[in-house]
Amino acid sequence: MNTTGTRAIQVFVVAPAMICWGLEQMVQGAHPRMQLLGAAPTLAQGLAALSRSRADVLLLDLDGGYGLEAIAELKAQLDARLL
């Protein structure tokens, strides 16, 4: 919940289910200005969800079998900076 009156930082997680759960818990407890926008177990599902909503931050598990191909696909489909 955002209690500061400013827009919350929207976070989306793409990772296998168990890792996703842990990252969701971390985001929800990290800071009042951070809000979990959603989560997906696969890159394809994550990209579909992100095409319908705008996240400020994407947490992507690169060990989840996505690798560098995921970065290329994200750059091609999303208007976002990758760090």
C-alpha positions in Angstrom: 0.0 0.0 0.0 1.3 3.5 -0.9 1.0 5.7 2.2 3.1 8.7 1.0 0.7 10.2 -1.5 3.0 9.6 -4.4 2.7 7.1 -7.2 3.9 3.6 -6.1 6.8 1.9 -7.9 5.1 -0.8 -9.9 7.1 -4.1 -9.9 6.5 -7.2 -12.1 8.2 -10.5 -11.4 9.0 -13.2 -14.0 10.5 -16.4 -12.5 9.6 -20.0 -11.7 6.9 -20.4 -9.1 9.0 -20.9 -6.0 11.4 -18.1 -6.8 8.5 -15.9 -7.9 6.8 -16.4 -4.5 10.0 -15.4 -2.7 10.5 -12.3 -4.8 6.8 -11.3 -4.4 7.3 -11.5 -0.6 10.4 -9.4 -0.8 8.7 -6.7 -2.9 5.7 -6.5 -0.8 7.7 -6.1 2.4 10.5 -3.9 0.9 9.1 -0.4 1.0 5.7 1.3 1.2 6.3 2.9 -2.2 6.8 -0.5 -3.9 3.7 -2.3 -5.2 3.6 -5.7 -6.8 1.9 -5.3 -10.2 1.9 -9.0 -11.0 3.9 -12.1 -11.6 4.3 -14.8 -14.2 6.1 -18.1 -14.2 7.3 -17.8 -17.9 8.7 -15.1 -20.1 5.9 -15.5 -22.6 3.2 -15.0 -19.9 5.2 -12.1 -18.4 5.4 -10.3 -21.8 1.7 -10.8 -22.4 0.8 -9.3 -19.0 3.3 -6.4 -19.5 1.7 -5.6 -22.8 -1.5 -4.8 -20.9 0.0 -2.8 -18.1 3.1 -0.8 -17.4 5.7 -1.8 -14.8 8.4 0.5 -13.6 10.6 -2.5 -12.6 10.8 -6.0 -14.0 12.5 -8.6 -11.9 13.6 -11.4 -14.2 15.2 -14.7 -13.1 17.9 -15.1 -15.7 18.7 -18.6 -14.3 15.1 -19.6 -15.2 16.3 -20.7 -18.6 15.7 -17.3 -20.2 19.3 -16.1 -20.7 20.3 -13.5 -23.1 17.5 -14.3 -25.5 15.1 -12.9 -22.9 16.9 -9.5 -23.0 16.6 -9.3 -26.8 13.0 -10.2 -26.6 12.3 -7.6 -23.9 14.0 -4.9 -25.8 12.0 -5.7 -28.9 8.6 -5.8 -27.2 8.8 -3.3 -24.4 9.6 0.3 -24.3 11.9 0.0 -21.3 15.5 0.5 -20.2 17.3 -2.6 -19.2 19.9 -2.4 -16.5 
